Amino acid sequence: MIQTNQTTQTKPDKNSSESQIEAISANQIIKRHKLELDPLNLNLQMINKLEADTWKFTGFLREYGHEKAANDQTLKFLSTMIKQSSKNIKELDLDCKWCEKITDQGLGYICEALANLSSLQILNLNFQEYAKITDSGLQKVGGALKGLCSLQSIDLNFMRHHTITNAGLYELSKGLKFVASLKKLRLEFSSCEGITDLGLSDLSQNLKKLLNLQSFDLNLNYARITETGLIQLSQGIKTWVCLKSIKLCFSRSKITHIALESFAQTLNKLALLQSLHLDFADCSKVDNKGLDHLSLALKYLPCIQEIHFNLISCPKINNIGLQKFSQVIKKLTSLQSLYLSFGWCIKITNEGIESLNQGLKNMKALRNIYLTFFGCGKITDAGFQSVGQTLKELGSLEDVNLNFGLCDQISATARNNIREILNTLPYIKTVVVSS
């Protein structure tokens, strides 16, 4: 199906760091015509009739499965279409996830077309899973990026490609360093087991020059990263003084408190940061010291509005870590969103929950809170109900999610009581209390 629509400029939510960052492109693309394509409707004749500045291609159609999914020849044809309309295109979104017949050759065709897009501002390439992409494909992407001087936003997804290694990440980063106009960068390489500290170090060195970057999202979950890699990344991030949002995912990596101390020192330099999202789930070496370093760094972020800490299955974190964390967050009186995940941190008890409550009491501006303590079997009704009583006093809350599943000492009655209490809050929209 081919669709066209016109979108007018909208005023972003001043309380949302993401909306402020995304407004960068919205301000410059006020009138937009969107062209939606898939493998079944590619048509060269259409280009002459429609001047579209936003292109979206979906390579995998669920109703047809892999039989009708995009392949290299599909991308070759799409590349020809892009070249014919290159002067108009400001946003290109290629969603080729699950397209098992696409190889480096198909990605190369797209990269050839990219070289002609001098006005391109937003680039999204999703080749998640199944496509046969290697280091050679990333090298082609890096080469294409060098000439795209108008780019402001890049989103690249190469999740679960075991054939991608440090060499590919290095070639990609060589191209990224030339996009000096870039304000938003997302790199998804989770489960790319060929990436190690060496690749992360090369990436960090080349990204240092992106001085206008405002949003950075890097996912290396289940890659082979240790504290050396995170320390190198921390050194590179220090140069991004305009940064407003950062998301780092390093689940199941060998990171210790030494690396977190280095990263915390970097956070101290990011005075404009509004959103901090850190995922260190299943990092068995992360302990109270690491959490303490991160907690202390929060004091130096005057603009912070949103915090996500995922420390699920970090068994060395206990009540002491929560106590120190709580002493810091009670001073973050302007914080609007807090997401804390301590599932399977089995040493946490009611004492740790009570410490957390002391921190939450002062957060009167809080609108969204997500607390996960599933599998923390030492938490009882008393600890759980104390959370509910604390949240009841936060009148600005809109969305609450309490996940204390697999806590066998918390009764169904206590869960129902807290659900009822929270639903009486004046601005509440959503209350989720997991069983």
C-alpha positions in Angstrom: 0.0 0.0 0.0 1.2 3.5 -0.9 0.3 6.3 1.5 0.9 10.0 1.5 0.3 12.3 4.4 1.2 15.7 5.6 2.5 16.3 9.1 2.6 19.8 10.7 5.1 20.9 13.3 4.0 20.2 16.8 5.2 21.6 20.1 7.2 19.0 22.0 6.6 18.3 25.7 9.0 20.5 27.6 9.3 17.8 30.2 10.5 15.1 27.8 14.1 14.9 26.9 13.4 12.7 24.0 10.8 15.1 22.5 13.4 17.9 22.8 15.9 15.9 20.9 13.5 14.7 18.3 12.4 18.3 17.7 15.8 18.9 16.1 14.6 17.2 12.9 10.9 18.2 13.2 11.8 21.9 13.1 13.5 21.5 9.8 11.0 19.1 8.1 7.7 21.0 8.7 5.8 19.7 5.7 6.5 16.0 5.1 5.1 13.6 2.4 5.6 10.0 3.4 6.1 7.1 1.0 5.5 3.6 2.5 6.9 0.7 0.5 7.2 -3.1 0.8 8.5 -5.9 -1.4 5.1 -6.2 -3.1 4.6 -2.6 -4.2 7.9 -1.3 -5.6 7.2 0.7 -8.7 9.5 3.0 -10.6 6.7 4.8 -12.3 5.4 6.1 -8.9 8.5 8.2 -8.3 7.6 10.6 -11.0 4.2 11.3 -9.5 5.1 11.7 -5.9 7.8 13.9 -4.3 8.2 12.1 -1.0 10.8 13.4 1.5 10.1 10.5 4.0 10.6 6.9 2.8 9.8 3.8 4.8 10.4 0.4 3.5 9.2 -2.8 5.4 11.0 -5.9 4.1 9.2 -8.6 6.1 5.4 -8.9 5.9 4.1 -11.2 8.6 1.1 -12.3 6.5 3.4 -13.6 3.8 6.4 -14.8 5.9 9.9 -15.4 4.5 8.6 -16.4 1.0 7.8 -12.8 0.1 10.4 -11.1 2.3 12.9 -8.7 0.8 16.2 -10.1 -0.7 19.2 -8.6 -2.4 17.4 -8.0 -5.7 14.6 -6.2 -3.8 17.1 -3.8 -2.3 18.8 -3.3 -5.7 15.5 -2.2 -7.2 14.8 0.0 -4.1 18.2 1.5 -4.5 17.4 2.5 -8.1 14.2 4.2 -6.9 16.0 6.1 -4.2 18.6 7.3 -6.7 15.9 8.7 -8.9 14.4 10.7 -6.0 17.6 11.5 -4.1 17.2 15.3 -4.1 13.9 15.1 -2.1 14.7 12.5 0.6 15.2 13.8 4.1 14.3 10.7 6.0 15.0 7.1 5.1 13.7 4.2 7.2 14.5 0.6 6.1 13.1 -2.1 8.2 14.6 -5.4 7.0 14.5 -7.4 10.2 14.0 -11.1 9.8 14.8 -10.9 6.0 17.0 -14.0 5.8 17.7 -13.7 2.1 19.5 -10.3 2.5 23.3 -10.3 2.4 26.1 -7.8 2.4 25.5 -7.4 -1.3 21.9 -6.1 -0.8 23.1 -3.8 2.0 25.8 -2.6 -0.5 23.1 -1.6 -3.0 21.5 0.6 -0.4 24.8 2.2 0.6 25.4 3.1 -3.1 22.1 5.0 -3.0 22.9 6.7 0.2 25.9 8.4 -1.4 23.4 10.5 -3.4 21.3 11.7 -0.5 22.9 15.0 0.2 19.8 16.3 2.0 19.3 13.2 4.2 18.7 14.2 7.9 17.4 10.9 9.4 18.6 7.4 8.7 17.2 4.2 10.2 18.6 0.8 9.1 17.2 -2.2 10.8 18.8 -5.6 9.8 18.0 -7.3 13.1 18.5 -11.1 12.9 18.5 -13.6 10.1 20.0 -11.3 7.4 23.5 -12.5 6.5 25.4 -9.3 7.4 29.1 -9.4 8.1 31.9 -7.0 8.7 32.0 -6.3 5.0 28.4 -4.9 5.2 29.3 -2.6 8.1 32.3 -1.4 6.1 30.0 -0.3 3.3 27.7 1.5 5.7 30.7 3.4 7.2 31.9 4.3 3.7 28.4 5.7 2.8 28.2 7.8 5.9 31.3 9.8 5.2 29.5 12.0 2.6 26.2 12.6 4.5 27.0 15.9 6.0 23.4 16.8 6.8 22.6 13.8 8.9 21.3 14.6 12.4 19.9 11.2 13.5 21.2 7.7 12.8 19.7 4.4 14.1 21.5 1.2 13.1 20.2 -2.2 14.3 22.4 -5.3 13.6 21.2 -7.3 16.6 22.1 -11.0 16.8 24.7 -11.1 14.0 27.4 -13.5 15.2 29.5 -12.8 12.1 30.0 -9.1 13.1 33.3 -8.6 14.9 35.5 -5.7 16.1 36.7 -5.2 12.5 33.2 -4.3 11.3 32.5 -2.0 14.2 35.8 -0.2 13.5 34.9 0.3 9.8 31.5 1.7 10.8 33.0 4.0 13.4 35.4 5.4 10.8 32.4 6.7 8.8 30.5 7.9 11.8 33.3 10.3 12.9 32.7 12.4 9.7 29.1 13.1 10.5 29.8 16.2 12.5 26.2 17.4 12.4 24.9 14.3 14.2 22.7 14.9 17.2 21.2 11.5 17.8 22.9 8.1 17.5 21.6 4.6 18.3 23.7 1.5 17.8 22.1 -1.9 18.5 24.6 -4.8 18.5 23.3 -6.9 21.3 24.2 -10.6 21.1 27.0 -9.8 18.6 29.5 -12.1 20.4 32.4 -11.2 18.1 32.6 -7.7 19.6 35.0 -7.2 22.5 36.7 -4.4 24.4 38.9 -3.7 21.3 35.9 -2.9 19.2 34.4 -0.7 21.8 37.7 1.1 22.2 37.9 1.8 18.5 34.3 3.0 18.5 35.0 5.4 21.4 38.0 6.9 19.8 36.2 7.7 16.6 33.1 9.0 18.2 35.0 11.6 20.3 34.6 14.1 17.4 30.8 14.1 17.5 30.7 17.2 19.6 27.1 18.1 18.8 25.7 14.8 20.0 22.6 15.1 22.2 21.4 11.5 22.5 23.4 8.3 22.5 22.1 4.8 22.8 24.5 1.8 22.7 23.4 -1.8 23.2 26.1 -4.4 23.6 24.2 -6.8 25.8 25.8 -10.3 25.7 28.9 -9.0 23.8 32.3 -9.8 25.3 32.8 -6.6 27.2 34.9 -6.1 30.4 35.7 -3.1 32.6 38.4 -2.1 30.1 35.9 -1.5 27.4 33.6 0.6 29.6 36.5 2.7 30.8 37.6 3.4 27.2 34.0 4.4 26.3 33.8 6.7 29.4 36.8 8.6 28.1 35.2 9.2 24.7 31.9 10.3 26.2 33.5 13.1 28.2 33.7 15.2 25.0 30.0 15.2 24.5 29.1 18.3 26.6 25.8 18.8 24.8 24.5 15.3 25.7 21.0 15.2 27.1 20.2 11.5 26.9 22.4 8.4 27.3 21.5 4.7 27.3 24.1 2.0 27.8 23.2 -1.7 27.8 25.9 -4.1 28.9 24.0 -7.1 30.3 26.1 -10.2 31.2 29.4 -8.3 30.9 32.4 -8.6 33.2 32.1 -5.0 34.5 33.2 -4.2 38.1 33.0 -1.2 40.4 36.3 0.1 38.9 34.6 0.6 35.5 31.6 2.2 37.1 33.8 4.6 39.0 35.3 5.7 35.7 31.9 6.1 34.1 30.6 8.0 37.1 33.5 10.5 36.7 32.4 11.0 33.2 28.8 11.7 34.2 30.1 14.6 36.4 31.0 16.3 33.1 27.5 16.1 31.5 25.7 19.0 33.1 22.9 19.0 30.5 22.0 15.4 30.9 18.3 14.8 31.4 17.9 11.0 30.9 20.2 8.3 32.2 19.5 4.7 31.3 22.0 2.0 32.4 21.5 -1.8 32.0 23.9 -4.0 33.9 21.6 -7.0 34.3 23.4 -10.3 35.0 26.7 -8.5 35.7 27.7 -10.7 38.6 30.7 -8.6 39.5 28.6 -5.4 40.0 28.3 -4.7 43.7 27.4 -2.0 46.3 30.6 -0.1 45.5 29.6 0.2 41.8 26.1 1.3 42.7 27.5 3.8 45.1 29.7 5.4 42.4 26.7 5.8 40.1 24.6 7.2 43.0 27.1 9.8 43.9 27.4 11.0 40.3 23.7 11.8 40.2 24.3 14.7 42.5 26.2 16.5 39.7 23.3 16.2 37.2 21.2 19.3 37.8 18.9 18.7 34.8 18.2 15.0 35.3 14.6 14.1 34.9 14.6 10.4 34.1 16.7 7.5 35.6 16.7 3.9 34.6 18.9 1.4 36.5 18.6 -2.2 35.5 20.6 -4.3 38.0 18.6 -7.5 37.8 20.6 -10.6 38.9 23.5 -8.6 40.5 23.6 -10.8 43.6 26.3 -8.7 45.4 23.9 -5.7 45.8 22.2 -5.7 49.1 20.5 -3.4 51.7 23.7 -1.3 52.1 23.7 -0.4 48.4 20.1 0.6 48.4 20.6 2.7 51.5 23.4 4.8 49.9 21.4 5.1 46.7 18.4 6.4 48.6 20.5 9.0 50.4 21.2 10.6 47.0 17.9 10.3 45.3 16.1 12.1 48.1 17.8 15.2 46.8 16.6 14.8 43.3 13.4 16.7 43.9 12.8 17.5 40.3 13.0 13.9 39.0 10.0 12.9 37.0 10.6 9.2 36.1 12.4 6.5 38.1 12.8 2.9 36.9 14.7 0.6 39.3 15.1 -3.1 38.6 16.7 -5.2 41.4 15.1 -8.5 40.6 16.9 -11.6 42.0 19.1 -9.4 44.2 18.2 -11.9 46.9 20.0 -10.3 49.8 17.6 -7.3 49.7 15.1 -7.4 52.6 12.5 -5.1 54.2 15.4 -3.0 55.6 16.5 -2.1 52.0 13.0 -1.3 51.0 12.5 1.0 54.0 15.8 2.8 53.0 14.4 3.3 49.5 11.2 4.7 50.9 13.2 7.4 52.7 14.6 8.5 49.4 11.3 8.4 47.6 9.4 10.6 50.1 11.0 13.8 48.9 10.4 13.2 45.2 7.2 15.2 45.0 7.6 15.9 41.2 7.7 12.2 40.3 5.2 11.2 37.7 6.3 7.7 36.7 7.8 4.9 38.9 8.7 1.3 38.1 10.1 -0.8 40.8 11.2 -4.4 40.2 12.1 -6.7 43.1 10.9 -10.0 41.8 12.6 -13.0 43.2 13.7 -11.1 46.4 12.1 -13.7 48.7 13.1 -12.0 51.9 10.7 -9.0 51.3 7.4 -9.5 53.2 4.0 -7.8 53.5 5.4 -5.2 55.8 8.1 -4.1 53.3 5.7 -4.1 50.4 3.0 -2.2 52.1 5.5 0.4 53.2 6.2 1.1 49.5 2.5 1.7 48.9 2.2 4.0 51.8 5.2 6.0 50.6 3.9 6.3 47.1 0.4 7.4 48.3 2.0 10.6 49.5 3.4 11.5 46.0 0.4 13.3 44.5 1.9 13.9 41.1 2.2 10.2 40.2 0.5 9.1 36.9 2.0 5.7 36.2 3.0 3.1 38.8 4.4 -0.4 38.2 5.3 -2.6 41.1 6.8 -6.0 40.2 7.3 -8.0 43.4 6.6 -11.3 41.7 8.0 -14.5 43.2 8.2 -12.9 46.6 6.4 -15.6 48.4 6.1 -13.7 51.7 3.9 -11.0 50.1 0.2 -12.0 50.2 -2.4 -11.4 47.6 -4.3 -9.3 50.1 -1.4 -6.9 50.5 -1.1 -6.6 46.7 -4.8 -5.8 46.3 -4.7 -3.3 49.1 -1.8 -1.4 47.5 -3.5 -1.5 44.2 -6.7 0.1 45.6 -4.7 2.8 47.5 -2.7 3.9 44.5 -5.8 4.1 42.3 -7.1 6.9 44.5 -4.2 9.2 43.6 -5.5 12.4 41.9 -3.5 12.1 38.6 -3.1 8.4 38.4 -3.5 6.8 34.9 -2.0 3.3 35.3 -1.4 1.1 38.3 0.2 -2.3 37.7 0.9 -4.6 40.7 2.3 -7.9 39.6 1.3 -11.1 41.4 
